Amino acid sequence: MAAPKKGRKASAQSKPGRSLALILIAIAALTGGMFASGHTTPRLGIDLAGGTSITLRAEAEPGQESAINKTNMDTAVQIMERRVNGLGVSEAEVQTQGDKNIIVNIPKGTNSKQARDQVGTTAKLYFRPVLQREASGGPAQPEPSASPSGSPSASPSGSSKATDPTKSTGSATPSATATTQGRAVTGGLKADSSPSPSASADGDTAKLQAAYTALDCSKPAQRAQAGKDAKAGETTVACGKDGDAWTKFLLGPVAVDGTEVKDAKASFDTTRAAGWQVDMTFNGSGSKKFSSITGELAKQSSPQNEFAIVLDDEVVSHPYVQQAITGGNAQISGSFTQEEAKSLANMLSYGALPLTFSEDSVTTVTAALGGEQLHAGLIAGAIGLALVVIYLLVYYRGLSVIAILSLLVSAALTYTIMSLLGPTIGFALNLPAVCGAIVAIGITADSFIVYFERVRDEVREGRTLRPAVERAWPRARRTILVSDFVSFLAAAVLFIVTVGKVQGFAFTLGLTTLLDVVVVFLFTKPLLTLLARTKFYGGGHPWSGLDPKRLGARPPLRRTRRPSAPIETKEA
């Protein structure tokens, strides 16, 4: 039974080329993906690219301190990201810091004053009536069909409905159903309003109609300006996304303010097989206004029987109404996924929260300052790398070639992965991250030294290089894995307990530690196995770093005969 096992082991050891081919293919694939994506350099953080850093602190009204919680802070981050991205900034960083702070890093090239106005104000949520809507830059959308009162309605794919919860409880109050395709804004008509577009404050109806006609929501610049600075009592235009297409809207004055939404949450409706839905509860004044507006909308024809939910001048939902919804409770239901329902519920809840933000600090970071620090950091890293190479050349001689090639492979993997992580997860290379990469040079070099010393110890014991390489690997492997595990654990803890730029250091340190394991297992060890078969290394050349005489190898032990004891004879 032992012979086949030895045969398999020898076969595995005799094919190190497979491991080398695997890691080279991985480098080629990552490099190809980097060029194919168009991101050939890592994304730079604000300290290297320059820009504006804004620190915002959340504040709650007296008696409502519980509003500042993780859920609402995460929702605020999402809203702020959308606000900043509406300015055409695709690489802005918005993240929480601690329990009450939000850090907004805006790269250079953005109007910092406009960005501060966008991110520093409370989210604005309104319910407005829909006066007109059509696909932006194309024909009008097909109008959804309304189901008869009290009967189930068939919602089109990707649609949502708003219903009165009293229907499920058996109340005599008739139910109202609203169906929407994609996203839309909330709104309402005044009791005495008509379905025709209402004039703005200055009475310039023609100008507003012209603006609606010319609006192209597929263009980010026009989309960001649509409905901007519109007052609650004015008719306005807005954009919303229905699936993958943009829709433009002409909306009436605000009927219900978002602050009048008492609560909103996502739930799963098991009674009518409607799937996920959003339950809304209004306060006293909001309940009366919502009942009034839904009653007026139910008298209109599509699309003027729809109300739009508008968050920061963007329509997120636009259900239609069949009958008045009374009681202060309503549901928006239909073909929602769980994530979509939770997202809309968070938006509705956040608009109703008394949560505002005040600026703690605004810092302008110049690219020149970050460039100087990066230049100094790179010089320090180059000096450290040069010292490591010199040490390897002097002490390990020919073995230093393996170490240097392994460092180059590790650098190639780190660079390509960092370049791809920028557009994938938003990773930005900042100064602490550069420091983490520099520290990783020592971790990687330490792994090579551990393995090389194990091999040299085997040679000192009198073994030839090929068996020495294989016998040294199991013990060196354990040491390398334990050392890298400790480094990775420290990086993971640092990443979890810290915020801001320090996380960049921890992330880079953890990434390079994992890559060290990959490089040692798939490149360093297989390469040394191959070189051990050459005459230069296997024969113990003086410049190979594995010369038995230079290492003080012991001569092979040989058995010697012991002298036999003298035989005593007795005299006759």
ABEGO torsion letter per residue (X at the ends): XAAAAAAAAAAAAABAAAAAAAAAAAAAAAAAAAAAAGBABBBBBAAAAEEBBBBBBBBBBBGAAAABBAAAAAAAAAAAAAAAAAAGBAABBBBBBEAABBBBBBBBGBBAAAAAAAAABBBBBBBBBBABBBBBGBBBBBBBBBBBBGBBBBBBBGBBBBBBAAAAAGBABBBBBBBBBEBBBBBBBBAABBABBBBBAAGBAAAAAAAAAABBAABAAAAAABGBGBBAABBBBBBBBBEABBBBBBBBBBABBAAABABBBBBBBAAAGAEBBBBBBBBAAAAAAAAAAAAAAAABBOAAABBBBBBGGBBABBBBBABBBBGGBBBBBEBBBAAAAAAAAAAAAAAABBBBBBBABBBBBBAAAAAAAAAAAAAAAAAAAAAAAAAAAAAAEAAAAAAAAAAAAAAAAAAAAAAAAAAAAGBBBBAAAAAAAAAAAAAAAAAAAAAAAAAAAAAAAGBBAAAAAAAAAAAAAAAAAAAAAAAAAAAAAAAAABBEAAAAAAAAAAAAAAAAAAAAAAAAAAAAAAAAABAAAAAGBAAAGABAAAAGBBBBBBBBBBBBBBBBBBBX
